[in-house]
Amino acid sequence: TSTPKGASPVAVHATAAAATAASILDELNCPICMDTYRRPVSLPCGHSMCKGCAQALSCASSTRNTLVCPLCRAPASNISAIGVNAELEFVITMLTNARKALQLLRRLAAAQVAQLLCRQPLQ
């Protein structure tokens, strides 16, 4: 693959990988707060949301500790007993960390290219 003129291959690949991680994270958004899941829970219908958002919805419900899924309208009860989806939480943590590491790598590679260009004599 070719890289843009003056771009470090490391920076190009890091940028692409960070964009991929970011686009995956964009798909892991809570339908309530619209942010990346925080302590995600999975409802019996299969949809997910943040634990805090599920608790807030159940508190606002006329029947405490129950809610209606905002995506499919399926009822869910005993919300306080639903545990955090540890696997989904782990994936989100790994993607977030990977995105941050790749962004740092991209900045370091760009700084290294700039340093190399500044050392070369002008032609």
C-alpha positions in Angstrom: 0.0 0.0 0.0 1.2 3.5 -0.7 1.2 6.3 1.9 0.5 10.0 1.4 3.6 12.0 0.6 5.6 12.8 3.7 3.4 10.5 5.9 4.9 7.9 8.1 3.5 4.4 7.3 3.1 3.9 11.1 1.1 7.1 11.4 -1.1 6.1 8.4 -1.8 2.6 9.9 -2.3 4.0 13.4 -4.8 6.5 12.0 -6.8 3.8 10.2 -6.8 1.5 13.2 -7.9 4.4 15.5 -10.7 5.2 13.1 -11.8 1.6 13.1 -11.8 1.4 16.9 -13.8 4.7 17.0 -16.4 3.5 14.5 -16.9 0.3 16.5 -17.2 2.3 19.7 -19.8 4.4 18.0 -21.9 1.3 17.6 -21.7 0.6 21.3 -23.8 3.6 22.4 -26.6 3.5 24.9 -30.0 4.3 23.4 -30.8 6.4 26.5 -27.8 8.7 27.1 -26.3 8.2 23.6 -22.8 7.8 25.0 -20.6 4.7 25.0 -22.1 2.1 27.4 -21.0 2.6 31.0 -21.5 -0.6 33.0 -23.6 -2.1 30.3 -26.5 -4.4 31.1 -28.4 -6.6 28.7 -32.2 -6.7 28.9 -34.1 -10.0 28.4 -35.0 -8.8 24.8 -31.3 -8.7 24.0 -30.9 -4.9 23.8 -28.3 -3.2 26.0 -28.0 0.1 27.9 -26.0 1.6 30.7 -26.8 0.2 34.2 -27.5 3.8 35.4 -29.8 4.5 32.5 -31.7 1.3 33.2 -32.1 2.2 36.8 -33.2 5.7 36.0 -35.8 4.3 33.6 -37.1 1.9 36.1 -37.4 4.6 38.8 -39.4 6.7 36.3 -41.7 3.7 35.6 -45.1 3.6 37.3 -44.2 0.1 38.5 -40.8 0.4 40.2 -38.0 -1.9 39.2 -39.5 -2.6 35.8 -39.0 -0.8 32.4 -40.0 -1.0 28.8 -37.1 -1.4 26.4 -36.9 1.9 24.5 -35.9 0.1 21.3 -38.5 -2.8 21.0 -41.0 -1.9 23.8 -40.5 -5.3 25.5 -41.1 -5.3 29.2 -38.2 -6.0 31.6 -38.6 -6.6 35.3 -36.4 -7.0 38.3 -34.0 -4.4 36.9 -32.0 -4.1 40.1 -31.0 -7.8 39.7 -29.6 -7.5 36.2 -25.9 -7.7 36.4 -23.4 -5.8 34.3 -22.4 -7.6 31.0 -18.8 -8.1 31.9 -17.8 -9.3 28.4 -19.3 -6.2 26.7 -17.7 -4.0 29.3 -14.3 -5.6 28.6 -14.6 -5.1 24.9 -15.5 -1.4 25.3 -12.5 -1.0 27.7 -10.1 -2.7 25.2 -11.4 -0.7 22.3 -11.2 2.6 24.2 -7.6 1.8 25.3 -6.6 0.7 21.8 -8.0 3.9 20.3 -6.1 6.0 22.9 -2.8 4.1 22.3 -3.2 4.4 18.5 -3.8 8.1 18.7 -0.7 8.5 20.8 1.3 6.4 18.3 0.0 8.5 15.5 1.1 11.7 17.2 4.5 10.2 18.0 5.0 9.1 14.4 4.0 12.5 13.1 6.5 14.2 15.5 9.2 11.8 14.4 8.6 12.6 10.7 8.6 16.3 11.5 11.9 15.9 13.3 13.4 14.0 10.4 12.3 16.5 7.9 13.7 19.4 9.9 17.1 17.7 10.0 17.3 17.2 6.2 19.0 20.0 4.2 16.7 21.9 1.8 17.2 21.1 -1.8 
